[in-house]
Amino acid sequence: QLVLALVRRQRRQMAGRAYPEVGILAQKLGTLLPFALTDSQEQAVADIRADMAEPVRMLRLLQGDVGSGKTVVAVMAMLQAVESGAQAALMAPTEILARQHAETVGPWLDALGVSWQLMTARNKGKLRKESLAALAQGEVQIAIGTHALFQDDVVFADLGLAVVDEQHRFGVQQRMALSSKGEGVDVLVMTATPIPRTLTLTAYGDMDVSALYEKPPGRKPITTAAVPLSRLADVIAKLKAAIASGRQAYWVCPLVEESETMDLTAAEERFKILRAAFGEDLVGLVHGQLAPAEKDAAMADFVAGKTKVLVATTVIEVGVDVPNATIMVIERAENFGLAQMHQLRGRVGR
C-alpha cells in the first residue's frame, strides 16, 4: 500500500491536460436518452468531469455490474474531451463487443453531430488507409475499436481520452500503448467483474475508483440453478417450453471440438444434438475458430430472432446484448473461472 501510495502521488504529478467542462453535448445527450441516469451514474459522471478538468492525468476505474450503464458514463466523458477540441478512443477486447458499442453509441454521436469511426482488424487495404488518414487529420473525433487502435501505424491528431472496456481482458502494457498515442492522455478503464477490495489495492491501486451500485429500473434479478448432467433431457424439455413461449436461450460449452485428453462436451457435438432436438433452423453456433463472416451471420440470426438457441464458447462472454435471450445453460461450469461465470451470467440480465 505504501508503494502504491507513492506511485499514485508520483502519477498525480504527471502533467495532464485540463478539459474545461462545457457540458453542452452531455446535456443534449441527456435529452436524447430514453431513460434518466441513476444516482451512481450521475456521481461517476461528476467524478470523471472533475478529474478531466484538472491539469493532471486521470486514471480512473469504473466498476459496475453488467447492465448498470457504464457505456453512457464513458460517452459523457468522451464528449467532454471532444468539446475541448481533443479526440477520444473507446477500446474493447473483441470485435463483437466493439461492433456492439458502435451500434449503441453510433446513433447518439450521429444525433449530436460528432464524427466517429469503427476500427477493427477487419479494416484492410483502402478502407484502412482512409480511416487512418481521417484519424490523423482529426476528422474523426471518436474512434471505437479493438486492439487495432494501438497498432504502430495508428496516429491520432490529438488523443485526449482513452476508454478501455472490460479492463481485465487487457494487459497494463496494452493500456499504456493506447494512452501513449497522445500527450497527457486521460485514461478511464471499465470492468463488469466484481473486484474484491484486496485485488483493487494490488492490481488497481494506482487508480481512483468509481462504482455503479444500482441497476436501471425494470431489471429483474437473475435466478441461478445447478443441475447435474444426468438431467440433460429435463433441461432440453424446459428449454423447448421457453422457446415455445417466444424466448431465446444461450448454450455455452467449454471447448470447440472433442478432445481425447479432456472429457468436455464440444460446442460442435452439442450443436448437432440440439439441432436434432429443436430442429435445424432454430439452433445457431458461434465459436472463435469460425470465420468472421460466419460468426457475424450466426450472431445476426440470433439477434433477429431467426435462431432460438445459440450454442457458443466463451466468445459471447463480453458485450453481446440480446434482451429476448433470458435463459443460459452453461455446461461443465466447473471449467470456467469466476469472472467468466459472472460475465456470462450477465448476458441474460439485460
Secondary structure, 3 states (H helix, E strand, C coil): CHHHHHHHHHHHCCECCCCCCCCHHHHHHHHHCCCCCCHHHHHHHHHHHHHHHCCECCEEEEEECCCCCHHHHHHHHHHHHHHCCCEEEEECCCHHHHHHHHHHHHHHHHHHCCCEEEECCCCCHHHHHHHHHHHHCCCCCEEEECHHHHCCCCCCCCEEEEEECCHHHCCHHHHHHHHCCCCCCEEEEEECCCCCHHHHHHHCCCCEEEEECCCCCCCCCCCCCCCCHHHHHHHHHHHHHHHHCCCEEEEECCECCCCCCCCCCEHHHHHHHHHHHHCHHHEEEECCCCCHHHHHHHHHHHHHCCCCEEEECHHHCCCCCCCCEEEEEECCHHHCCHHHHHHHHHCCCC
